[in-house]
C-alpha cells in the first residue's frame, strides 16, 4: 500500500483550489500554482479572510513560516 | 562527542491510522487520523475536525514547524492542579 507524503499531497494539489489556515486567525483560499521546501506558496485568484473581512487578491506569494494547515480542494467555510 | 545517528527520536510509524489531537503554536487544535508524516514532522491527517469549534476540514496537511504537541489516545480534562 502506497502512503502519500505531505509534500506529495501538496504537489498533487497544484492547479487546484487550496484552503490555507495560518497560525493566527487568517485564512486564504486560492489556486495553487507552486510551492517550495519551506512551504512558501504562489496562489492565484485568492480570497483572504482576515478577522471577518474578505479581500480579493489576484496573485500572491504566501510566506510559509506562518502556514499551519493546508486543505487541498477545500474552501473557506 | 560522537556523531549521533541522524534518525528521528519520534517513532510515528506506530501511530499511523490512529486518531491524534495536534496542538499548534498560535493555539489551533485539530483532531484527525494520522495517514503519513515526513522528517520535518509535516503530517497528512484525514477526517480532520478543528477543535473546539468542531469545524470539519477533511483531508489536511499539517506543518511540522508549527506543531507544539500531539496527543495519542485522546486527552482528558482534569481540575487545575496548581491552584
Backbone of each chain as nested JSON, in Angstrom:
{
  "chains": [
    {"id": "A", "residues": [
      {"number": 1, "name": "UNK", "atoms": {"N": [0.849, -1.198, 0.0], "CA": [0.0, 0.0, 0.0], "C": [0.876, 1.236, 0.0]}},
      {"number": 2, "name": "UNK", "atoms": {"N": [0.632, 2.099, -0.975], "CA": [1.474, 3.305, -1.023], "C": [0.874, 4.4, -0.147]}},
      {"number": 3, "name": "UNK", "atoms": {"N": [1.726, 4.942, 0.749], "CA": [1.238, 6.088, 1.532], "C": [1.742, 7.336, 0.857]}},
      {"number": 4, "name": "UNK", "atoms": {"N": [0.948, 8.402, 0.939], "CA": [1.359, 9.629, 0.3], "C": [1.98, 10.567, 1.338]}},
      {"number": 5, "name": "UNK", "atoms": {"N": [3.136, 11.123, 0.979], "CA": [3.814, 12.036, 1.879], "C": [3.162, 13.411, 1.814]}},
      {"number": 6, "name": "UNK", "atoms": {"N": [3.326, 14.212, 2.868], "CA": [2.718, 15.547, 2.89], "C": [3.066, 16.393, 1.664]}},
      {"number": 7, "name": "UNK", "atoms": {"N": [4.342, 16.423, 1.29], "CA": [4.719, 17.246, 0.143], "C": [4.186, 16.652, -1.154]}},
      {"number": 8, "name": "UNK", "atoms": {"N": [4.035, 15.342, -1.182], "CA": [3.459, 14.678, -2.341], "C": [2.01, 15.069, -2.533]}},
      {"number": 9, "name": "UNK", "atoms": {"N": [1.279, 15.122, -1.432], "CA": [-0.136, 15.519, -1.498], "C": [-0.25, 16.968, -1.958]}},
      {"number": 10, "name": "UNK", "atoms": {"N": [0.668, 17.808, -1.499], "CA": [0.649, 19.206, -1.899], "C": [0.959, 19.335, -3.392]}},
      {"number": 11, "name": "UNK", "atoms": {"N": [1.85, 18.503, -3.869], "CA": [2.205, 18.517, -5.282], "C": [1.003, 18.14, -6.145]}},
      {"number": 12, "name": "UNK", "atoms": {"N": [0.225, 17.174, -5.652], "CA": [-0.98, 16.76, -6.384], "C": [-2.001, 17.887, -6.442]}},
      {"number": 13, "name": "UNK", "atoms": {"N": [-1.931, 18.777, -5.456], "CA": [-2.928, 19.848, -5.376], "C": [-2.59, 21.022, -6.273]}},
      {"number": 14, "name": "UNK", "atoms": {"N": [-1.44, 20.977, -6.938], "CA": [-1.082, 22.088, -7.835], "C": [-2.132, 22.2, -8.92]}},
      {"number": 15, "name": "UNK", "atoms": {"N": [-2.501, 23.438, -9.242], "CA": [-3.54, 23.776, -10.222], "C": [-4.949, 23.596, -9.691]}},
      {"number": 16, "name": "UNK", "atoms": {"N": [-5.108, 23.198, -8.436], "CA": [-6.46, 23.164, -7.908], "C": [-6.578, 24.14, -6.74]}},
      {"number": 17, "name": "UNK", "atoms": {"N": [-7.806, 24.289, -6.232], "CA": [-8.038, 25.213, -5.137], "C": [-7.499, 24.612, -3.843]}},
      {"number": 18, "name": "UNK", "atoms": {"N": [-6.915, 25.47, -3.026], "CA": [-6.5, 25.028, -1.696], "C": [-6.984, 26.048, -0.676]}},
      {"number": 19, "name": "UNK", "atoms": {"N": [-7.184, 25.568, 0.529], "CA": [-7.621, 26.418, 1.634], "C": [-6.51, 26.359, 2.668]}},
      {"number": 20, "name": "UNK", "atoms": {"N": [-6.013, 27.548, 3.029], "CA": [-4.858, 27.597, 3.919], "C": [-5.237, 28.284, 5.205]}},
      {"number": 21, "name": "UNK", "atoms": {"N": [-4.937, 27.661, 6.331], "CA": [-5.194, 28.278, 7.631], "C": [-3.854, 28.667, 8.221]}},
      {"number": 22, "name": "UNK", "atoms": {"N": [-3.742, 29.934, 8.611], "CA": [-2.478, 30.417, 9.153], "C": [-2.426, 30.153, 10.653]}},
      {"number": 23, "name": "UNK", "atoms": {"N": [-1.286, 30.452, 11.224], "CA": [-1.065, 30.274, 12.653], "C": [-2.041, 31.135, 13.46]}},
      {"number": 24, "name": "UNK", "atoms": {"N": [-2.305, 32.349, 12.968], "CA": [-3.291, 33.202, 13.638], "C": [-4.66, 32.99, 12.991]}},
      {"number": 25, "name": "UNK", "atoms": {"N": [-5.556, 33.964, 13.113], "CA": [-6.919, 33.744, 12.614], "C": [-7.155, 34.09, 11.156]}},
      {"number": 26, "name": "UNK", "atoms": {"N": [-6.113, 34.038, 10.328], "CA": [-6.324, 34.357, 8.923], "C": [-6.435, 33.107, 8.075]}},
      {"number": 27, "name": "UNK", "atoms": {"N": [-7.197, 33.203, 6.985], "CA": [-7.322, 32.072, 6.076], "C": [-7.206, 32.576, 4.645]}},
      {"number": 28, "name": "UNK", "atoms": {"N": [-6.706, 31.73, 3.78], "CA": [-6.587, 32.08, 2.368], "C": [-7.151, 30.937, 1.556]}},
      {"number": 29, "name": "UNK", "atoms": {"N": [-7.833, 31.288, 0.467], "CA": [-8.274, 30.239, -0.438], "C": [-7.859, 30.674, -1.82]}},
      {"number": 30, "name": "UNK", "atoms": {"N": [-7.171, 29.794, -2.557], "CA": [-6.732, 30.196, -3.891], "C": [-6.311, 29.003, -4.713]}},
      {"number": 31, "name": "UNK", "atoms": {"N": [-5.942, 29.286, -5.958], "CA": [-5.465, 28.227, -6.85], "C": [-3.967, 28.1, -6.656]}},
      {"number": 32, "name": "UNK", "atoms": {"N": [-3.519, 26.913, -6.308], "CA": [-2.097, 26.694, -6.03], "C": [-1.305, 26.583, -7.324]}},
      {"number": 33, "name": "UNK", "atoms": {"N": [-0.377, 27.515, -7.515], "CA": [0.46, 27.459, -8.701], "C": [1.789, 26.758, -8.412]}},
      {"number": 34, "name": "UNK", "atoms": {"N": [2.277, 26.873, -7.184], "CA": [3.544, 26.213, -6.859], "C": [3.922, 26.447, -5.41]}},
      {"number": 35, "name": "UNK", "atoms": {"N": [4.939, 25.715, -4.951], "CA": [5.408, 25.863, -3.576], "C": [6.864, 25.431, -3.523]}},
      {"number": 36, "name": "UNK", "atoms": {"N": [7.509, 25.702, -2.382], "CA": [8.897, 25.249, -2.237], "C": [9.054, 24.453, -0.936]}},
      {"number": 37, "name": "UNK", "atoms": {"N": [10.279, 24.085, -0.616], "CA": [10.537, 23.263, 0.579], "C": [10.126, 23.936, 1.877]}},
      {"number": 38, "name": "UNK", "atoms": {"N": [10.05, 25.239, 1.87], "CA": [9.681, 25.966, 3.082], "C": [8.185, 26.254, 3.119]}},
      {"number": 39, "name": "UNK", "atoms": {"N": [7.45, 25.68, 2.175], "CA": [6.001, 25.878, 2.084], "C": [5.615, 27.297, 1.708]}},
      {"number": 40, "name": "UNK", "atoms": {"N": [6.557, 28.096, 1.19], "CA": [6.15, 29.358, 0.58], "C": [5.306, 28.963, -0.621]}},
      {"number": 41, "name": "UNK", "atoms": {"N": [4.206, 29.69, -0.879], "CA": [3.31, 29.276, -1.957], "C": [2.947, 30.411, -2.884]}},
      {"number": 42, "name": "UNK", "atoms": {"N": [2.773, 30.067, -4.145], "CA": [2.238, 31.032, -5.105], "C": [0.78, 30.666, -5.333]}},
      {"number": 43, "name": "UNK", "atoms": {"N": [-0.11, 31.622, -5.063], "CA": [-1.541, 31.381, -5.211], "C": [-2.149, 32.415, -6.138]}},
      {"number": 44, "name": "UNK", "atoms": {"N": [-3.195, 32.018, -6.86], "CA": [-3.896, 32.947, -7.752], "C": [-5.376, 32.988, -7.417]}},
      {"number": 45, "name": "UNK", "atoms": {"N": [-6.008, 34.107, -7.8], "CA": [-7.454, 34.274, -7.558], "C": [-7.785, 33.986, -6.103]}},
      {"number": 46, "name": "UNK", "atoms": {"N": [-7.131, 34.741, -5.264], "CA": [-7.143, 34.451, -3.835], "C": [-8.233, 35.211, -3.099]}},
      {"number": 47, "name": "UNK", "atoms": {"N": [-8.868, 34.535, -2.152], "CA": [-9.751, 35.203, -1.207], "C": [-9.044, 35.149, 0.143]}},
      {"number": 48, "name": "UNK", "atoms": {"N": [-8.866, 36.308, 0.761], "CA": [-8.223, 36.355, 2.076], "C": [-9.29, 36.646, 3.112]}},
      {"number": 49, "name": "UNK", "atoms": {"N": [-9.321, 35.88, 4.164], "CA": [-10.272, 36.113, 5.245], "C": [-9.478, 36.581, 6.45]}},
      {"number": 50, "name": "UNK", "atoms": {"N": [-9.687, 37.842, 6.825], "CA": [-8.876, 38.391, 7.898], "C": [-9.794, 39.003, 8.935]}},
      {"number": 51, "name": "UNK", "atoms": {"N": [-10.062, 38.289, 10.014], "CA": [-10.941, 38.778, 11.072], "C": [-12.298, 39.184, 10.554]}},
      {"number": 52, "name": "UNK", "atoms": {"N": [-12.902, 38.357, 9.709], "CA": [-14.238, 38.662, 9.204], "C": [-14.242, 39.487, 7.934]}},
      {"number": 53, "name": "UNK", "atoms": {"N": [-13.107, 40.107, 7.6], "CA": [-13.07, 40.898, 6.373], "C": [-12.537, 40.06, 5.228]}},
      {"number": 54, "name": "UNK", "atoms": {"N": [-13.202, 40.116, 4.083], "CA": [-12.718, 39.355, 2.93], "C": [-12.049, 40.298, 1.946]}},
      {"number": 55, "name": "UNK", "atoms": {"N": [-10.903, 39.876, 1.451], "CA": [-10.21, 40.657, 0.418], "C": [-9.981, 39.757, -0.771]}},
      {"number": 56, "name": "UNK", "atoms": {"N": [-10.01, 40.345, -1.966], "CA": [-9.674, 39.545, -3.145], "C": [-8.306, 39.974, -3.653]}},
      {"number": 57, "name": "UNK", "atoms": {"N": [-7.48, 38.984, -3.968], "CA": [-6.14, 39.279, -4.454], "C": [-5.908, 38.437, -5.694]}},
      {"number": 58, "name": "UNK", "atoms": {"N": [-5.278, 39.063, -6.687], "CA": [-5.137, 38.321, -7.947], "C": [-4.063, 37.251, -7.877]}},
      {"number": 59, "name": "UNK", "atoms": {"N": [-2.899, 37.635, -7.348], "CA": [-1.778, 36.708, -7.368], "C": [-0.869, 37.026, -6.194]}},
      {"number": 60, "name": "UNK", "atoms": {"N": [-0.569, 36.041, -5.36], "CA": [0.26, 36.322, -4.192], "C": [1.342, 35.277, -3.977]}},
      {"number": 61, "name": "UNK", "atoms": {"N": [2.389, 35.721, -3.276], "CA": [3.378, 34.799, -2.747], "C": [3.105, 34.746, -1.248]}},
      {"number": 62, "name": "UNK", "atoms": {"N": [2.703, 33.599, -0.742], "CA": [2.347, 33.471, 0.667], "C": [3.53, 32.9, 1.435]}},
      {"number": 63, "name": "UNK", "atoms": {"N": [3.938, 33.578, 2.493], "CA": [5.101, 33.183, 3.272], "C": [4.813, 31.92, 4.079]}},
      {"number": 64, "name": "UNK", "atoms": {"N": [5.629, 30.896, 3.883], "CA": [5.39, 29.6, 4.502], "C": [5.567, 29.526, 5.999]}},
      {"number": 65, "name": "UNK", "atoms": {"N": [6.278, 30.503, 6.598], "CA": [6.573, 30.38, 8.028], "C": [5.318, 30.407, 8.894]}},
      {"number": 66, "name": "UNK", "atoms": {"N": [4.264, 31.056, 8.427], "CA": [3.053, 31.195, 9.235], "C": [1.949, 30.206, 8.85]}},
      {"number": 67, "name": "UNK", "atoms": {"N": [2.233, 29.373, 7.86], "CA": [1.19, 28.448, 7.393], "C": [1.066, 27.269, 8.341]}},
      {"number": 68, "name": "UNK", "atoms": {"N": [-0.151, 27.023, 8.81], "CA": [-0.402, 25.991, 9.798], "C": [-1.026, 24.755, 9.152]}},
      {"number": 69, "name": "UNK", "atoms": {"N": [-2.134, 24.952, 8.419], "CA": [-2.859, 23.823, 7.839], "C": [-3.178, 24.111, 6.387]}},
      {"number": 70, "name": "UNK", "atoms": {"N": [-3.131, 23.064, 5.554], "CA": [-3.473, 23.218, 4.146], "C": [-4.526, 22.177, 3.82]}},
      {"number": 71, "name": "UNK", "atoms": {"N": [-5.659, 22.617, 3.264], "CA": [-6.717, 21.687, 2.887], "C": [-6.81, 21.671, 1.367]}},
      {"number": 72, "name": "UNK", "atoms": {"N": [-6.307, 20.603, 0.723], "CA": [-6.365, 20.568, -0.737], "C": [-7.814, 20.416, -1.195]}},
      {"number": 73, "name": "UNK", "atoms": {"N": [-8.187, 21.188, -2.191], "CA": [-9.549, 21.11, -2.71], "C": [-10.571, 21.703, -1.761]}},
      {"number": 74, "name": "UNK", "atoms": {"N": [-10.098, 22.425, -0.731], "CA": [-11.039, 22.937, 0.255], "C": [-11.422, 24.377, -0.013]}},
      {"number": 75, "name": "UNK", "atoms": {"N": [-12.449, 24.837, 0.708], "CA": [-12.787, 26.238, 0.604], "C": [-13.135, 26.787, 1.977]}},
      {"number": 76, "name": "UNK", "atoms": {"N": [-12.983, 28.098, 2.104], "CA": [-13.243, 28.771, 3.371], "C": [-14.683, 28.504, 3.769]}},
      {"number": 77, "name": "UNK", "atoms": {"N": [-14.879, 28.028, 5.0], "CA": [-16.26, 27.763, 5.43], "C": [-16.527, 28.353, 6.796]}}
    ]},
    {"id": "B", "residues": [
      {"number": 1, "name": "UNK", "atoms": {"N": [32.327, 14.74, 21.098], "CA": [31.132, 13.903, 21.172], "C": [31.024, 13.1, 19.895]}},
      {"number": 2, "name": "UNK", "atoms": {"N": [30.604, 11.856, 19.982], "CA": [30.456, 11.044, 18.777], "C": [29.318, 11.558, 17.921]}},
      {"number": 3, "name": "UNK", "atoms": {"N": [29.402, 11.267, 16.624], "CA": [28.329, 11.605, 15.691], "C": [27.079, 10.858, 16.094]}},
      {"number": 4, "name": "UNK", "atoms": {"N": [25.988, 11.596, 16.376], "CA": [24.738, 10.913, 16.714], "C": [24.054, 10.473, 15.43]}},
      {"number": 5, "name": "UNK", "atoms": {"N": [23.361, 9.338, 15.459], "CA": [22.672, 8.894, 14.243], "C": [21.597, 9.924, 13.849]}},
      {"number": 6, "name": "UNK", "atoms": {"N": [21.422, 10.11, 12.542], "CA": [20.513, 11.146, 12.102], "C": [19.062, 10.672, 12.004]}},
      {"number": 7, "name": "UNK", "atoms": {"N": [18.674, 9.842, 12.937], "CA": [17.296, 9.354, 12.892], "C": [16.442, 10.148, 13.841]}},
      {"number": 8, "name": "UNK", "atoms": {"N": [15.184, 10.236, 13.532], "CA": [14.286, 10.94, 14.421], "C": [14.088, 10.143, 15.702]}},
      {"number": 9, "name": "UNK", "atoms": {"N": [13.954, 10.858, 16.814], "CA": [13.713, 10.154, 18.075], "C": [12.229, 9.879, 18.251]}},
      {"number": 10, "name": "UNK", "atoms": {"N": [11.414, 10.456, 17.378], "CA": [9.969, 10.254, 17.494], "C": [9.569, 9.145, 16.543]}},
      {"number": 11, "name": "UNK", "atoms": {"N": [8.948, 8.12, 17.057], "CA": [8.555, 6.993, 16.201], "C": [7.068, 7.092, 15.862]}},
      {"number": 12, "name": "UNK", "atoms": {"N": [6.782, 7.786, 14.765], "CA": [5.387, 7.984, 14.397], "C": [4.776, 6.818, 13.649]}},
      {"number": 13, "name": "UNK", "atoms": {"N": [5.605, 5.934, 13.134], "CA": [5.102, 4.834, 12.318], "C": [4.054, 4.009, 13.068]}},
      {"number": 14, "name": "UNK", "atoms": {"N": [4.243, 3.852, 14.365], "CA": [3.3, 3.052, 15.153], "C": [1.974, 3.772, 15.385]}},
      {"number": 15, "name": "UNK", "atoms": {"N": [1.904, 5.068, 15.069], "CA": [0.652, 5.783, 15.282], "C": [-0.119, 6.014, 14.002]}},
      {"number": 16, "name": "UNK", "atoms": {"N": [0.372, 5.451, 12.898], "CA": [-0.332, 5.586, 11.621], "C": [-1.723, 4.959, 11.754]}},
      {"number": 17, "name": "UNK", "atoms": {"N": [-2.713, 5.646, 11.162], "CA": [-4.115, 5.213, 11.203], "C": [-4.758, 5.316, 12.58]}},
      {"number": 18, "name": "UNK", "atoms": {"N": [-4.071, 5.963, 13.495], "CA": [-4.699, 6.193, 14.797], "C": [-5.155, 7.648, 14.849]}},
      {"number": 19, "name": "UNK", "atoms": {"N": [-6.083, 7.897, 15.764], "CA": [-6.568, 9.257, 15.905], "C": [-5.634, 10.042, 16.818]}},
      {"number": 20, "name": "UNK", "atoms": {"N": [-5.284, 11.247, 16.388], "CA": [-4.406, 12.078, 17.198], "C": [-5.023, 13.464, 17.349]}},
      {"number": 21, "name": "UNK", "atoms": {"N": [-4.626, 14.158, 18.396], "CA": [-5.03, 15.548, 18.588], "C": [-3.748, 16.374, 18.545]}},
      {"number": 22, "name": "UNK", "atoms": {"N": [-3.681, 17.302, 17.607], "CA": [-2.456, 18.089, 17.415], "C": [-2.683, 19.503, 17.912]}},
      {"number": 23, "name": "UNK", "atoms": {"N": [-1.737, 20.016, 18.672], "CA": [-1.802, 21.416, 19.08], "C": [-0.733, 22.186, 18.346]}},
      {"number": 24, "name": "UNK", "atoms": {"N": [-1.105, 23.358, 17.85], "CA": [-0.181, 24.176, 17.093], "C": [0.207, 25.421, 17.865]}},
      {"number": 25, "name": "UNK", "atoms": {"N": [1.294, 26.02, 17.48], "CA": [1.654, 27.334, 18.006], "C": [0.602, 28.298, 17.524]}},
      {"number": 26, "name": "UNK", "atoms": {"N": [0.208, 29.212, 18.386], "CA": [-0.852, 30.127, 17.997], "C": [-2.194, 29.652, 18.507]}},
      {"number": 27, "name": "UNK", "atoms": {"N": [-2.267, 28.426, 19.055], "CA": [-3.485, 27.98, 19.728], "C": [-4.403, 27.07, 18.945]}},
      {"number": 28, "name": "UNK", "atoms": {"N": [-4.163, 26.84, 17.674], "CA": [-5.083, 25.951, 16.94], "C": [-4.935, 24.519, 17.437]}},
      {"number": 29, "name": "UNK", "atoms": {"N": [-6.067, 23.797, 17.426], "CA": [-6.045, 22.379, 17.776], "C": [-6.874, 21.637, 16.769]}},
      {"number": 30, "name": "UNK", "atoms": {"N": [-6.402, 20.493, 16.328], "CA": [-7.197, 19.688, 15.414], "C": [-7.14, 18.236, 15.851]}},
      {"number": 31, "name": "UNK", "atoms": {"N": [-8.184, 17.504, 15.479], "CA": [-8.22, 16.072, 15.745], "C": [-8.379, 15.374, 14.404]}},
      {"number": 32, "name": "UNK", "atoms": {"N": [-7.581, 14.332, 14.161], "CA": [-7.715, 13.626, 12.888], "C": [-6.978, 12.306, 12.919]}},
      {"number": 33, "name": "UNK", "atoms": {"N": [-7.081, 11.56, 11.821], "CA": [-6.414, 10.256, 11.724], "C": [-5.093, 10.431, 10.992]}},
      {"number": 34, "name": "UNK", "atoms": {"N": [-4.016, 9.98, 11.595], "CA": [-2.693, 10.16, 11.002], "C": [-2.493, 9.226, 9.809]}},
      {"number": 35, "name": "UNK", "atoms": {"N": [-2.28, 9.796, 8.616], "CA": [-2.055, 8.977, 7.429], "C": [-0.576, 8.864, 7.085]}},
      {"number": 36, "name": "UNK", "atoms": {"N": [0.141, 10.0, 7.178], "CA": [1.575, 9.93, 6.9], "C": [2.308, 11.114, 7.503]}},
      {"number": 37, "name": "UNK", "atoms": {"N": [3.635, 11.042, 7.453], "CA": [4.462, 12.089, 8.043], "C": [5.796, 12.098, 7.308]}},
      {"number": 38, "name": "UNK", "atoms": {"N": [6.578, 13.144, 7.522], "CA": [7.919, 13.17, 6.928], "C": [8.944, 13.56, 7.996]}},
      {"number": 39, "name": "UNK", "atoms": {"N": [10.197, 13.717, 7.584], "CA": [11.264, 14.008, 8.54], "C": [11.089, 15.312, 9.284]}},
      {"number": 40, "name": "UNK", "atoms": {"N": [10.411, 16.272, 8.638], "CA": [10.242, 17.559, 9.303], "C": [8.96, 17.611, 10.114]}},
      {"number": 41, "name": "UNK", "atoms": {"N": [8.324, 16.447, 10.271], "CA": [7.101, 16.344, 11.065], "C": [5.878, 16.954, 10.388]}},
      {"number": 42, "name": "UNK", "atoms": {"N": [5.958, 17.251, 9.094], "CA": [4.748, 17.615, 8.371], "C": [3.883, 16.366, 8.354]}},
      {"number": 43, "name": "UNK", "atoms": {"N": [2.561, 16.527, 8.503], "CA": [1.676, 15.37, 8.598], "C": [0.577, 15.442, 7.559]}},
      {"number": 44, "name": "UNK", "atoms": {"N": [0.056, 14.281, 7.181], "CA": [-1.202, 14.234, 6.448], "C": [-2.206, 13.601, 7.395]}},
      {"number": 45, "name": "UNK", "atoms": {"N": [-3.282, 14.334, 7.677], "CA": [-4.328, 13.809, 8.561], "C": [-5.629, 13.702, 7.786]}},
      {"number": 46, "name": "UNK", "atoms": {"N": [-6.431, 12.722, 8.137], "CA": [-7.717, 12.539, 7.475], "C": [-8.85, 12.769, 8.468]}},
      {"number": 47, "name": "UNK", "atoms": {"N": [-10.04, 13.085, 7.925], "CA": [-11.241, 13.291, 8.748], "C": [-10.973, 14.286, 9.866]}},
      {"number": 48, "name": "UNK", "atoms": {"N": [-10.363, 15.385, 9.489], "CA": [-9.929, 16.338, 10.497], "C": [-11.074, 17.249, 10.929]}},
      {"number": 49, "name": "UNK", "atoms": {"N": [-11.179, 17.417, 12.238], "CA": [-12.093, 18.406, 12.793], "C": [-11.266, 19.401, 13.561]}},
      {"number": 50, "name": "UNK", "atoms": {"N": [-11.616, 20.673, 13.413], "CA": [-10.929, 21.669, 14.201], "C": [-11.579, 21.693, 15.573]}},
      {"number": 51, "name": "UNK", "atoms": {"N": [-10.799, 21.806, 16.619], "CA": [-11.319, 21.919, 17.981], "C": [-11.135, 23.34, 18.461]}},
      {"number": 52, "name": "UNK", "atoms": {"N": [-11.936, 23.906, 19.295], "CA": [-13.138, 23.297, 19.867], "C": [-14.387, 23.475, 19.011]}},
      {"number": 53, "name": "UNK", "atoms": {"N": [-14.267, 24.176, 17.881], "CA": [-15.447, 24.511, 17.084], "C": [-16.091, 23.324, 16.378]}},
      {"number": 54, "name": "UNK", "atoms": {"N": [-15.366, 22.185, 16.254], "CA": [-15.863, 21.005, 15.525], "C": [-16.066, 21.278, 14.036]}},
      {"number": 55, "name": "UNK", "atoms": {"N": [-15.4, 22.32, 13.53], "CA": [-15.489, 22.586, 12.097], "C": [-14.795, 21.452, 11.348]}},
      {"number": 56, "name": "UNK", "atoms": {"N": [-15.445, 20.939, 10.311], "CA": [-14.873, 19.797, 9.59], "C": [-13.933, 20.299, 8.5]}},
      {"number": 57, "name": "UNK", "atoms": {"N": [-12.702, 19.818, 8.497], "CA": [-11.744, 20.245, 7.5], "C": [-11.467, 19.154, 6.462]}},
      {"number": 58, "name": "UNK", "atoms": {"N": [-11.562, 17.873, 6.855], "CA": [-11.361, 16.793, 5.88], "C": [-9.913, 16.334, 5.809]}},
      {"number": 59, "name": "UNK", "atoms": {"N": [-9.399, 16.162, 4.59], "CA": [-8.02, 15.707, 4.405], "C": [-7.114, 16.918, 4.451]}},
      {"number": 60, "name": "UNK", "atoms": {"N": [-6.115, 16.882, 5.339], "CA": [-5.366, 18.099, 5.631], "C": [-3.865, 17.834, 5.722]}},
      {"number": 61, "name": "UNK", "atoms": {"N": [-3.066, 18.809, 5.301], "CA": [-1.619, 18.755, 5.517], "C": [-1.304, 19.68, 6.688]}},
      {"number": 62, "name": "UNK", "atoms": {"N": [-0.567, 19.162, 7.685], "CA": [-0.194, 19.98, 8.84], "C": [1.286, 20.283, 8.788]}},
      {"number": 63, "name": "UNK", "atoms": {"N": [1.626, 21.524, 9.06], "CA": [3.025, 21.918, 9.038], "C": [3.736, 21.502, 10.316]}},
      {"number": 64, "name": "UNK", "atoms": {"N": [4.761, 20.679, 10.169], "CA": [5.505, 20.229, 11.341], "C": [6.149, 21.366, 12.11]}},
      {"number": 65, "name": "UNK", "atoms": {"N": [6.546, 22.405, 11.385], "CA": [7.265, 23.519, 12.019], "C": [6.434, 24.218, 13.078]}},
      {"number": 66, "name": "UNK", "atoms": {"N": [5.098, 24.132, 12.948], "CA": [4.253, 24.838, 13.905], "C": [3.591, 23.924, 14.925]}},
      {"number": 67, "name": "UNK", "atoms": {"N": [3.941, 22.645, 14.9], "CA": [3.313, 21.728, 15.857], "C": [3.948, 21.867, 17.234]}},
      {"number": 68, "name": "UNK", "atoms": {"N": [3.112, 22.035, 18.248], "CA": [3.586, 22.094, 19.624], "C": [3.589, 20.721, 20.245]}},
      {"number": 69, "name": "UNK", "atoms": {"N": [2.452, 20.012, 20.098], "CA": [2.373, 18.69, 20.7], "C": [1.321, 17.84, 20.02]}},
      {"number": 70, "name": "UNK", "atoms": {"N": [1.414, 16.537, 20.309], "CA": [0.444, 15.561, 19.799], "C": [-0.121, 14.82, 20.96]}},
      {"number": 71, "name": "UNK", "atoms": {"N": [-1.39, 14.498, 20.938], "CA": [-1.916, 13.587, 21.947], "C": [-2.399, 12.354, 21.212]}},
      {"number": 72, "name": "UNK", "atoms": {"N": [-1.981, 11.222, 21.66], "CA": [-2.451, 9.96, 21.085], "C": [-3.346, 9.342, 22.142]}},
      {"number": 73, "name": "UNK", "atoms": {"N": [-4.409, 8.66, 21.727], "CA": [-5.366, 8.101, 22.691], "C": [-6.105, 9.192, 23.438]}},
      {"number": 74, "name": "UNK", "atoms": {"N": [-6.257, 10.321, 22.839], "CA": [-7.146, 11.328, 23.407], "C": [-6.595, 12.038, 24.628]}},
      {"number": 75, "name": "UNK", "atoms": {"N": [-7.346, 13.007, 25.072], "CA": [-6.945, 13.79, 26.227], "C": [-8.133, 13.835, 27.172]}},
      {"number": 76, "name": "UNK", "atoms": {"N": [-7.851, 13.941, 28.453], "CA": [-8.918, 14.051, 29.439], "C": [-8.704, 15.338, 30.2]}},
      {"number": 77, "name": "UNK", "atoms": {"N": [-9.762, 16.115, 30.311], "CA": [-9.61, 17.362, 31.043], "C": [-9.639, 17.087, 32.534]}},
      {"number": 78, "name": "UNK", "atoms": {"N": [-8.709, 17.691, 33.289], "CA": [-8.686, 17.493, 34.748], "C": [-8.784, 18.836, 35.439]}},
      {"number": 79, "name": "UNK", "atoms": {"N": [-9.011, 18.788, 36.742], "CA": [-9.064, 20.031, 37.522], "C": [-7.694, 20.64, 37.59]}},
      {"number": 80, "name": "UNK", "atoms": {"N": [-7.623, 21.929, 37.664], "CA": [-6.33, 22.608, 37.714], "C": [-5.556, 22.217, 38.971]}},
      {"number": 81, "name": "UNK", "atoms": {"N": [-4.419, 21.506, 38.808], "CA": [-3.676, 21.05, 39.979], "C": [-2.824, 22.13, 40.619]}},
      {"number": 82, "name": "UNK", "atoms": {"N": [-2.758, 23.287, 40.017], "CA": [-1.851, 24.319, 40.507], "C": [-2.512, 25.35, 41.387]}},
      {"number": 83, "name": "UNK", "atoms": {"N": [-3.811, 25.226, 41.566], "CA": [-4.493, 26.219, 42.406], "C": [-4.488, 25.726, 43.828]}}
    ]}
  ]
}
